Amino acid sequence: MNRFAPLCTGFKPAVSRREWLGSFGMGLGGIALAEMLGREAAAESAAAGLALPSGSNGGVLDAFHVAPKAKRVIYLFQSGGPSQIDLFDHKPLLVQKSGEQLPDSVRGGQRLTGMSGNQSSIPLVGSPFVFAQHGESGAWVSDLLPYTAKISDKLCFIKTMYTESINHGPGVTFMQSGSQIPGRPSIGAWLDYGLGNAQDDLPSFVVLLTKNKGGQPLMSHLWGSGFLPPTHQAVRFRSGADPVLYVNNPPGVSTENRRQLLDGLRQLHEHQFAGTPDTEITARINNYEMAFRMQASVPQVTDFSDEPQGVLDLYGPDAKDPGTFAANCLLARRLAERGVRFIQLYHQDWDHHGGLKGGIAREAKQTDQPAAALVQDLAQRGMLDDTLVVWGGEFGRTNYCQGLYKPGMDFGRDHHPRCFTIWMAGGGTKPGTTWGETCEYGYNIVKDGVHVHDFHATMLYLLGIDHERLTYKFQGRRYRLTDVHGKIIKGILA
């Protein structure tokens, strides 16, 4: 694949890029120079409001249909499937009909998971939480999310997301890579491949996980590069003394010693590359060099001592506790300020098959204030207009009770892929908007459904990318994030 023209879908070179570089004596030094020039071109074009693929030096612009509205994405992924019925999708009919059976005409023969598919009874159950309309937009939000309710006029709610995935593994993988099967590049990897990295001392794709969470496991393929070159995978920041593993020097090794070591390794890798040209070798060099530069940048970006107390208070009492969702939201803003293009936060434990009342209240309390604070903080700094913030999980929850139901008892909800809610803010989305409509039972979409591929296509559009042109040839086929599907949700665009 021609990395210098990653978006050129019809070009097929007679000589590989590695062979061409070698024949002109460019070697790895030439690659480094070209990458540097590509970053400079990307920075200049971004300043002019035009996206540019890294390394292209202005040669391939046909995939960039318009000047991008968003320069970066902060994706607040709520793993486990938050219940839209109890957070955003107000359905008073369910409260009236609690205990009655889900009508066959509403279910329409949809397959259920093995956890509730064998129930002899499928009783409807309304939300035990109180809903109200908020802001000038009149958005419905439950009392579980008071901070989100206050910023509802800045948000674009999509009530009609849907997916084919009915279980967590395929569902999360689908939302993060456009495929239910692990092995495809993640969203951030696609963006790093297509847009490149505009700065030197931090990666363009960073992942943050809320510490001490349970629920469904999160695997590294969710932020991996798949069949793209490995330089495009995410760097995970952790809580603790060493936010990025193996960046700091081991005891007894000075910065000068490490620099000499890396110089020696580079020479060995260049020798290896001359005999066996392989992108794995260049990726290894790039990763070593990035790690060396991050020795200074990572401590700086993770040190909150320069944050005013008012900002810390905005994010809540957990903001100074590394690894909490609040601290990760604040860190995401700091990373965005420093040019990181895609920042992925994962927060687990939304999988409430039982004990929903206490479980969803706990997760809402941990995430509501920090997520709202992030949107407010970005807006106050003039960054929300060109930062796309996304909140949502892999699917929703059923309108019926999993297991037995008795009035007043605690209960759970099963997985529901037919309709669920996410929200987006900034980055060219239309604030104060509610998109789509579900039926009065909250079970089916009746207007303006949004598939996972549509969601991805729209995200790329907001970043200035034509999702049909961002492709990579692998095993004889050109792949893309949206596979062979996807349409832009024009009704949510500002």
C-alpha positions in Angstrom: 0.0 0.0 0.0 1.3 3.4 -0.9 1.4 5.2 2.6 2.1 8.5 0.9 -1.2 8.4 -0.8 -3.4 6.4 1.6 -6.7 7.7 0.2 -6.0 7.1 -3.5 -8.3 4.2 -4.2 -7.4 3.5 -7.8 -3.6 3.8 -7.8 -1.5 0.6 -8.1 2.2 1.2 -8.2 4.4 -1.1 -10.4 7.2 -0.8 -7.8 6.6 -1.0 -4.1 7.2 2.1 -2.0 10.1 0.3 -0.2 11.8 -0.6 -3.4 11.4 2.9 -4.8 12.9 4.4 -1.6 15.7 2.0 -1.6 16.5 2.5 -5.3 16.9 6.2 -4.7 19.0 5.8 -1.6 16.5 7.4 0.7 16.3 4.6 3.3 14.9 5.3 6.7 16.3 8.8 6.8 14.2 9.7 3.8 11.2 8.2 5.4 11.7 10.3 8.5 12.1 13.4 6.4 9.0 12.7 4.4 7.0 12.1 7.6 8.3 15.4 9.1 7.3 17.2 5.9 3.9 15.5 6.0 3.3 16.7 9.5 4.3 20.3 8.6 2.0 20.2 5.6 -0.8 18.8 7.8 -0.3 21.6 10.4 -0.3 24.3 7.7 -3.4 23.0 6.0 -5.2 22.6 9.3 -4.4 26.3 10.1 -6.0 27.1 6.7 -9.1 24.9 7.5 -8.2 22.1 5.2 -7.4 18.5 6.2 -4.5 16.7 4.5 -3.3 13.1 4.7 0.1 12.8 6.5 3.0 12.2 4.1 1.0 13.3 1.0 2.7 16.7 0.8 -0.5 18.0 -0.8 -0.7 15.3 -3.5 -4.0 13.6 -2.6 -6.9 15.9 -1.8 -9.9 14.3 -3.5 -10.9 12.4 -0.4 -11.3 15.6 1.5 -14.7 16.9 0.3 -14.9 20.0 2.5 -12.9 21.8 5.1 -13.4 19.8 8.3 -15.6 21.0 11.1 -13.8 18.9 13.7 -10.0 18.7 14.2 -10.2 16.1 17.0 -12.5 13.5 18.6 -13.1 12.7 22.3 -15.1 9.5 22.5 -16.6 8.7 25.9 -17.5 5.0 25.4 -19.8 3.6 28.0 -19.1 -0.1 27.9 -21.9 -2.6 28.8 -24.9 -0.9 27.2 -26.4 2.0 29.2 -30.2 1.8 29.4 -31.7 4.4 27.2 -35.1 3.7 28.8 -33.8 5.0 32.1 -31.6 7.8 30.9 -32.9 9.5 27.7 -35.8 7.8 26.0 -38.8 8.8 28.1 -41.6 6.2 27.7 -44.5 6.9 30.1 -46.5 4.1 28.5 -44.1 1.6 30.0 -44.8 2.9 33.4 -48.6 2.5 32.8 -48.1 -1.0 31.5 -45.5 -2.3 33.9 -46.1 -6.0 34.5 -48.0 -6.6 31.2 -46.5 -8.7 28.5 -44.5 -7.4 25.6 -47.0 -7.6 22.6 -45.9 -9.9 19.9 -46.8 -7.2 17.4 -44.1 -5.0 19.0 -41.5 -7.6 19.3 -41.9 -8.6 15.7 -40.1 -11.9 16.1 -36.8 -10.3 17.0 -34.3 -12.7 18.4 -33.5 -12.4 22.1 -30.3 -13.3 24.0 -30.0 -16.6 25.8 -30.4 -14.7 29.0 -34.1 -13.8 28.4 -35.0 -15.8 25.3 -36.2 -18.7 27.4 -38.4 -16.7 29.8 -42.0 -17.9 29.9 -43.0 -14.3 30.6 -41.6 -11.1 29.1 -43.1 -8.4 31.3 -42.8 -4.7 30.4 -41.3 -2.5 33.1 -41.2 1.3 33.1 -38.3 3.4 34.4 -38.3 4.0 38.2 -36.6 7.3 37.5 -38.2 10.7 37.0 -37.9 12.4 33.5 -38.2 16.1 32.7 -37.6 18.3 29.7 -34.6 20.6 29.9 -33.3 23.8 28.2 -34.8 25.6 25.2 -34.6 22.4 23.2 -36.9 20.5 25.6 -34.6 17.4 25.7 -35.9 14.6 27.9 -33.3 13.5 30.5 -33.9 11.5 33.6 -33.0 12.7 37.1 -30.0 10.3 37.0 -28.1 12.9 34.9 -28.6 16.4 36.4 -25.4 17.8 35.0 -26.0 16.4 31.5 -29.5 17.9 31.7 -28.0 21.4 32.3 -26.0 21.3 29.1 -28.7 19.6 27.0 -28.9 22.7 24.7 -25.2 22.0 23.7 -25.9 18.3 22.8 -27.3 16.4 19.8 -29.2 13.4 21.0 -29.5 10.5 18.6 -32.4 8.3 19.9 -32.3 5.8 17.0 -28.9 4.1 16.9 -29.1 0.5 16.0 -26.8 -2.5 15.4 -26.8 -6.1 14.5 -24.8 -7.1 17.5 -26.7 -8.5 20.5 -23.7 -9.5 22.7 -21.0 -7.4 24.2 -17.9 -8.7 22.4 -19.2 -8.2 18.9 -21.1 -5.1 19.9 -18.1 -3.2 21.3 -15.9 -4.3 18.5 -18.5 -3.1 15.9 -18.7 0.3 17.4 -14.9 0.7 17.7 -13.9 -0.8 14.3 -16.9 -1.1 12.0 -16.8 -4.9 12.2 -18.1 -7.4 14.6 -15.1 -9.6 14.1 -11.8 -8.6 15.8 -8.9 -7.8 13.6 -10.0 -4.6 11.8 -8.4 -1.2 12.5 -10.0 0.9 15.2 -11.5 4.3 14.5 -8.4 6.1 15.9 -6.1 3.9 13.8 -8.0 4.8 10.7 -7.7 8.5 11.5 -4.0 8.3 12.3 -3.5 6.5 9.0 -5.5 9.0 7.0 -4.7 12.2 8.7 -1.3 11.6 10.3 0.1 13.1 13.5 0.6 16.9 13.5 3.0 17.0 16.5 6.1 15.1 17.6 6.0 14.5 21.3 2.6 12.9 21.8 0.8 10.2 19.8 -2.3 11.2 17.8 -4.3 8.3 19.3 -4.6 7.9 23.0 -6.7 5.5 25.1 -7.8 6.0 28.8 -9.6 3.4 30.9 -11.5 4.1 34.1 -9.6 2.2 36.8 -11.1 -0.5 39.1 -14.0 -1.3 36.9 -15.6 -4.7 36.3 -18.1 -5.9 33.8 -17.2 -7.1 30.3 -13.5 -7.1 29.6 -12.0 -4.6 27.2 -9.4 -6.1 24.8 -6.5 -4.3 23.1 -7.9 -5.0 19.6 -10.5 -2.3 20.3 -7.8 0.3 19.9 -5.4 -1.7 17.7 -4.3 -1.0 14.2 -5.6 -4.3 12.7 -4.0 -4.8 9.3 -2.8 -1.2 9.1 0.9 -0.6 9.9 1.4 -0.9 13.7 2.4 2.7 14.1 -1.3 3.6 13.9 -2.4 1.8 17.1 -3.2 3.7 20.2 -1.0 4.5 23.2 -2.7 3.6 26.4 -2.3 6.0 29.3 -2.6 4.4 32.7 -3.1 5.7 36.3 -0.1 5.6 38.6 3.5 6.8 38.6 4.1 5.6 35.0 1.2 6.7 32.8 2.8 5.1 29.7 4.6 1.9 30.2 8.4 1.7 29.4 8.7 5.4 28.7 10.8 6.3 31.7 14.4 5.2 31.9 15.2 2.1 34.0 17.2 2.7 37.2 20.8 3.6 36.4 20.1 4.6 32.8 20.5 8.3 32.1 18.8 10.2 29.2 22.2 10.4 27.5 22.6 6.6 27.8 19.2 6.0 26.4 19.9 8.3 23.5 23.0 6.4 22.6 21.1 3.1 22.9 18.4 4.4 20.5 21.0 5.6 18.1 22.6 2.2 18.1 19.3 0.5 17.7 18.5 2.7 14.7 21.7 1.7 13.0 20.9 -2.0 13.5 17.3 -1.5 12.3 18.5 0.4 9.2 20.9 -2.5 8.4 18.0 -4.9 8.9 15.7 -2.8 6.7 18.2 -2.7 3.9 18.1 -6.5 3.7 14.5 -7.0 4.6 12.3 -4.0 3.9 9.4 -4.2 6.4 7.0 -1.7 7.9 7.4 -3.5 11.2 11.0 -2.2 11.3 10.1 1.4 10.6 7.2 1.1 13.2 9.7 -0.1 15.8 12.0 2.8 15.2 9.1 5.3 15.3 7.8 3.8 18.5 11.2 4.0 20.2 11.7 7.6 19.2 8.2 8.6 20.2 8.7 7.0 23.6 11.9 9.0 24.1 10.2 12.3 23.2 7.3 11.4 25.6 9.6 11.3 28.5 9.1 15.1 28.7 5.6 15.5 27.3 3.8 12.8 29.3 4.7 14.1 32.8 3.7 17.6 31.7 0.3 16.6 30.3 -0.6 14.4 33.2 0.4 16.9 35.9 -2.8 18.8 36.9 -1.0 21.1 39.3 -1.4 24.0 36.9 -5.2 23.6 36.7 -7.2 26.3 38.6 -9.3 25.0 41.5 -12.4 26.1 39.6 -11.7 23.7 36.8 -11.0 20.9 39.1 -14.3 21.6 40.9 -16.1 21.6 37.6 -15.1 18.0 36.9 -16.0 16.9 40.4 -14.3 15.5 43.5 -12.6 12.7 41.6 -10.8 14.9 39.2 -7.4 14.7 41.1 -7.6 10.9 41.4 -5.7 9.5 38.4 -7.6 6.9 36.5 -11.1 7.9 37.5 -13.5 8.9 34.8 -13.4 12.5 36.0 -9.6 12.6 35.9 -9.6 11.0 32.4 -12.1 13.6 31.1 -9.8 16.4 32.3 -6.8 14.6 30.9 -8.6 14.2 27.6 -9.1 18.0 27.4 -5.4 18.5 28.1 -4.4 16.0 25.4 -6.8 17.7 23.0 -5.1 21.0 23.7 -1.8 19.5 22.8 -2.9 18.2 19.4 -3.9 14.6 20.1 -6.4 13.8 17.4 -8.4 10.9 18.8 -8.9 10.4 22.5 -10.8 7.3 23.5 -12.2 6.9 27.0 -13.7 3.6 28.2 -15.9 3.3 31.2 -17.2 -0.1 32.1 -20.0 -1.6 34.3 -23.2 -0.5 32.5 -24.3 -4.1 32.0 -27.3 -4.3 34.3 -29.1 -7.6 33.9 -30.1 -7.3 37.6 -29.9 -4.6 40.3 -30.5 -1.9 37.7 -31.6 0.8 40.1 -28.4 0.8 42.1 -26.1 -0.1 39.3 -27.2 2.5 36.8 -27.3 5.2 39.5 -23.7 4.4 40.5 -22.4 4.7 36.9 -24.4 7.8 36.3 -23.0 9.4 39.4 -19.4 8.6 38.3 -19.8 9.9 34.7 -22.5 12.6 34.6 -20.6 15.5 36.1 -17.3 14.8 34.4 -18.8 14.3 30.9 -20.8 17.5 31.2 -17.8 19.4 32.6 -15.7 18.3 29.6 -18.3 19.8 27.2 -18.4 23.0 29.3 -14.7 23.2 29.6 -14.1 22.9 25.9 -16.8 25.5 25.2 -15.2 28.0 27.6 -11.8 27.6 25.9 -13.2 28.0 22.4 -12.4 24.4 21.6 -15.9 22.8 21.4 -16.6 24.1 17.8 -13.7 22.0 16.4 -13.8 19.1 19.0 -16.3 16.3 18.5 -17.4 14.8 21.8 -19.3 11.5 21.7 -21.0 9.6 24.5 -22.6 6.2 24.2 -22.3 2.4 24.4 -22.5 -0.6 22.1 -26.3 -1.1 22.3 -29.3 -0.3 24.6 -31.4 -2.2 27.1 -34.8 -3.9 26.7 -38.1 -2.4 27.8 -39.0 -5.6 29.6 -37.7 -7.2 32.7 -35.1 -9.9 32.6 -36.3 -12.6 34.9 -39.2 -12.3 37.3 -41.0 -9.1 37.9 -42.9 -7.9 41.0 -44.0 -4.3 41.6 -41.4 -2.4 43.6 -38.7 -5.0 43.2 -35.3 -4.3 41.8 -34.9 -5.7 38.3 -32.6 -5.8 35.3 -32.8 -5.3 31.6 -31.4 -7.4 28.8 -29.4 -6.3 25.7 -31.4 -4.4 23.1 -29.7 -3.7 19.7 -32.8 -2.4 17.9 -32.6 1.1 19.3 -30.5 3.0 21.7 -29.3 6.6 22.5 -26.0 8.3 22.1 -25.2 12.0 22.3 -22.7 14.1 20.4 -21.5 17.7 21.1 -19.4 20.2 19.1 -17.4 19.4 16.1 -20.0 20.6 13.6 -23.0 18.9 15.1 -26.2 20.8 15.6 -26.7 21.7 19.3 -30.1 21.4 21.0 -31.2 18.6 18.6 -33.0 15.3 19.2 -32.7 13.1 16.1 -35.0 10.1 15.4 -38.0 8.6 17.1 -38.7 5.3 18.7 -42.1 3.7 19.2 -44.2 4.4 22.3 -42.9 1.1 23.8 -39.3 2.1 23.3 -38.7 -1.1 21.3 -38.5 -0.2 17.6 -37.4 2.8 15.5 -40.3 4.6 13.8 -38.3 7.5 12.3 -34.7 8.2 11.1 -32.7 5.2 12.2 -28.9 5.5 12.4 -26.8 2.4 11.8 -23.3 2.0 13.2 -21.9 2.5 9.7 -23.9 5.8 9.4 -22.5 6.9 12.7 -18.9 6.3 11.5 -19.5 7.9 8.1 -20.8 11.0 9.8 -17.9 11.1 12.2 -15.4 11.0 9.3 -17.4 13.6 7.4 -17.1 16.0 10.3 -13.4 15.5 10.2 -13.4 16.3 6.5 -13.1 12.8 5.2 -15.1 11.0 2.5 -15.6 7.6 4.2 -15.8 5.8 0.8 -12.3 7.0 -0.1 -10.4 6.3 3.2 -9.3 2.8 2.2 -6.5 0.3 2.7 -5.7 -2.7 0.4 -5.3 -5.9 2.4 -5.4 -9.5 1.0 -6.6 -8.3 -2.4 -9.4 -6.1 -1.2 -9.7 -2.4 -0.3 -11.2 -2.1 3.2 -12.6 1.0 4.9 -14.1 1.8 8.3 -17.7 1.7 7.0 -17.1 -1.6 5.0 -19.5 -1.2 2.0 -22.2 0.8 3.8 -22.8 4.1 5.6 -24.6 7.3 4.9 -24.1 10.7 6.4 -26.7 11.9 8.9 -27.2 15.3 7.4 -30.0 16.3 9.8 -27.6 16.6 12.8 -25.0 18.8 11.0 -24.8 22.4 12.0 
